[in-house]
Structures are given as C-alpha cells and as structure tokens.
Amino acid sequence: MSQFSALLESLLKLSNTEHSEAHKLIDSLIAEGNLHHGDSWAAHMTPAIDSSALLGQLLAGLHNGNLLSPELYPQLVKIEKQLINWFCQLFQHDYGHFTHGSTYANLEALWQAREHSPTDSIIVYASKDAHYSIAKACHILGLQFKSIITNDRGEMSIEALRKACQQQVPLAIIATAGTSSCGAIDSISSCTALAGQFSSWCHVDAAWGGGLILTSKSQLLDGLKEADSVSFDPHKAFAQPRPCGVLLYRQPLESISDVGYLMQSPKQTLLGSYGGELFLPLWFSLLLSGEEQLLRQLNHRLQQARQFYSTLKERTDWWLLSSPTGIVCFRPPNHPDLSVLVQQGIFSKITINEQAVYRAVFASHKTQAKTLITTLEDYF
Ligand SMILES: Cc1ncc(COP(=O)(O)O)c(C=O)c1O
C-alpha cells in the first residue's frame, strides 16, 4: 500500500495534478484497503494480498487478452494450462478451469449435475451451514434445496443426510470443506459414498478450506478425489486478489454442443470473456515467491488461529468453537456488546444455532493472535 501511495504521488507530480478531491478520495480508499494489511484484521475471508500477486494483476491489465480467442494468446494459454494441471494434481482431479469465485463455481457444478443426472430428482442436500450460493444456484436452476442439520462442531449430520437420501433420492449432495460461519469440514468421504449409493452427483464446496490440501492436514479432505466436482478460491485461502477461483471435475465433461469459434463450448462452462486477471496474479505468486511461501503463510495463519483459541480457553470461560480451517467463534457469557470491534473490522458477528456469536477469521498472514487478544482483554 505504501509503494502504491509513493507511485501515485510521483505520477500526480509528473502530471501536475493538484491535491484535488480525487486525490483525497484515493487516499481514503487506500486507508480503507489497509484494513486487510493490519495485524488485527479477522472479520472476513479477505486476505492481505501477496505483493508478487499485485504485479501479476498489473500484468493481466497490460495483457488484457480474451481467452475466448485462445489462438491469439498462446503464452497465456500455456500459463493457464500449467496452473490448471497443478490444481488437478493437488486435488487429484482430471479437468477444470478458473472461475470468478465459488458462487459461480457452485452454480456451474450444480448445472452440470442437473445436465448429467441419471435420475429425475431435483433434490439437493447440503448442510444448513452451506454457503447461500448453493441455495441461490438451486433457485436459478429450478432445483429444490434441502438443508441438513449439523452437529455441535458445525459439520453436516451424516445420519440425517442418510435418512433424507432414503426418503428422497437426491440429484446432488454438497459437502462443505470450511463453512463460512465457523470453518467446519463435512465428512467428504461419507458424502461421496452416499452419493455413489444413490447415483447422485457429489460436489465439494472447498472455497475456504481447500487450501488444507497443501498442508500436513490434507487428510481432513479425504474423499475429495472421489467427488464429481470441487470448488476452491485462492482469493480466500492463497492471499490472491479477486477474482481467482477454480472449479475442478473428476472427469472431463463430454461436449454437449459445438460452437466452432470457441475453445470450450458454451454449454460446458459459465465463463464468458476472461483472461489473465483470473490467474496471472497466482502465477506471479508461484513464480516469485513459490509454493513453499504459500504453504508457510497458510501454516502461519492456522497456527495463529490455534494460539488465539488456546489463549481464550486458558484465560476465559467463554463459549468457544475452533475449526481446522482457521476460523474461531466465541461468545463471552454476559453478552457484552462488541460492536465497536466489529465496526473496526476486527471480528464479525454471526448466528450459530440461533445464538449471536463473534467470529475471528484468520484469512490474512498478517493477522496476529496476540493483537486480537489485546483487543478483548477488557472483556475478560
Ligand atoms: C464456503 C463458501 N462457499 C462459497 C463462497 C462464495 O465465494 P465467492 O463470494 O468468492 O463467490 C463463500 C464465500 O465466502 C464461502 O465461504
């Protein structure tokens, strides 16, 4: 951010621009965005951006190629393929593409589930804590969303899911790997097994938790390779700027229709015009900082989340819920009003089992458990 300010300052000087209203507005925008670079940012899944990725973002703007005409941009196509191969290897899937985020990926996955379904069911089961983009996708596609209860860790109840499947065969089962509210991971292998039993599609929404695949905790995602599709957002878990999502499929989808001038037929993907903005930032991060740096940042975030949880557990008698994906929920017993901390972007307020609780999201590698604890000490 300070590099940006310095660059802007010199450009304004060169162009003889006065300190104008526009300048003030830019300054306040920079201050606003600085929130994500502070050590007390834990409100949402928006990370501090890796500085190499910012260079990639600039390069994407300079290039501006549209991959609906891939023959014009062989270099860009090569990089896109390299990255998709990398994701396919990581998640052990066969085929995939970049997306503008998991809202789109979840919609496309359910669309493909509907197009390839061997049954006439329109039922989609997902945890009651599944992201609202699932219910929205069902609404758009004319499918019926049915939510399944969760246990006290926020994971979908497999028993309730099995019973629901026996009563009404699903078109698709959605497992969430890292719920938006508390970071819980549903049992993916149970979901894929049930989907197999009922000839249903299994999609895993790993938008937030998919990053664990790089870590020593990857067994928490066991079963992923059997899922028909997986969505993951590097713009949440890999310090990337939006938009950067991926949607992976276990098998390539057969071409449903053929439109000569396009690389992918329009029936296979939701993507319209797109180019390097979806993946050049990530490519730059990997090129300049390397996969090890991504892993280091991820492990650091998870370690800070554990430290935050264990300090609260040691020093308070608050209700606490920790998750393996770097979200910690808490509620002091006398319900003090922490809205001032919410307004500052330190924590966010959510509802779990009809109770208002606070949530610390360790999305940024700059967030420090110690600083967050200091902001709460007055309430101990
Ligand atoms: C679990 C989960 N799935 C899907 C999404 C939607 O992602 P996006 O907002 O990038 O489309 C989110 C967003 O927070 C999420 O947490």
Ligand as a Chemical Component Dictionary entry (heavy atoms), coordinates in Angstrom:
data_LIG
# 
_chem_comp.id                   LIG 
_chem_comp.type                 NON-POLYMER 
_chem_comp.pdbx_formal_charge   0 
_chem_comp.three_letter_code    LIG 
# 
loop_
_chem_comp_atom.comp_id 
_chem_comp_atom.atom_id 
_chem_comp_atom.alt_atom_id 
_chem_comp_atom.type_symbol 
_chem_comp_atom.charge 
_chem_comp_atom.model_Cartn_x 
_chem_comp_atom.model_Cartn_y 
_chem_comp_atom.model_Cartn_z 
_chem_comp_atom.pdbx_ordinal 
LIG C1 C1 C 0 -17.886 -21.840 1.784  1  
LIG C2 C2 C 0 -18.079 -20.762 0.764  2  
LIG N1 N1 N 0 -18.542 -21.081 -0.449 3  
LIG C3 C3 C 0 -18.756 -20.172 -1.414 4  
LIG C4 C4 C 0 -18.484 -18.842 -1.185 5  
LIG C5 C5 C 0 -18.714 -17.842 -2.286 6  
LIG O1 O1 O 0 -17.498 -17.368 -2.752 7  
LIG P1 P1 P 0 -17.429 -16.015 -3.610 8  
LIG O2 O2 O 0 -18.001 -14.942 -2.743 9  
LIG O3 O3 O 0 -15.983 -15.842 -3.878 10 
LIG O4 O4 O 0 -18.210 -16.236 -4.839 11 
LIG C6 C6 C 0 -18.012 -18.438 0.080  12 
LIG C7 C7 C 0 -17.750 -17.030 0.368  13 
LIG O5 O5 O 0 -17.425 -16.623 1.445  14 
LIG C8 C8 C 0 -17.793 -19.427 1.072  15 
LIG O6 O6 O 0 -17.349 -19.105 2.294  16 
# 
loop_
_chem_comp_bond.comp_id 
_chem_comp_bond.atom_id_1 
_chem_comp_bond.atom_id_2 
_chem_comp_bond.value_order 
_chem_comp_bond.pdbx_ordinal 
LIG C1 C2 SING 1  
LIG C2 N1 SING 2  
LIG C2 C8 DOUB 3  
LIG N1 C3 DOUB 4  
LIG C3 C4 SING 5  
LIG C4 C5 SING 6  
LIG C4 C6 DOUB 7  
LIG C5 O1 SING 8  
LIG O1 P1 SING 9  
LIG P1 O2 DOUB 10 
LIG P1 O3 SING 11 
LIG P1 O4 SING 12 
LIG C6 C7 SING 13 
LIG C6 C8 SING 14 
LIG C7 O5 DOUB 15 
LIG C8 O6 SING 16 
# 
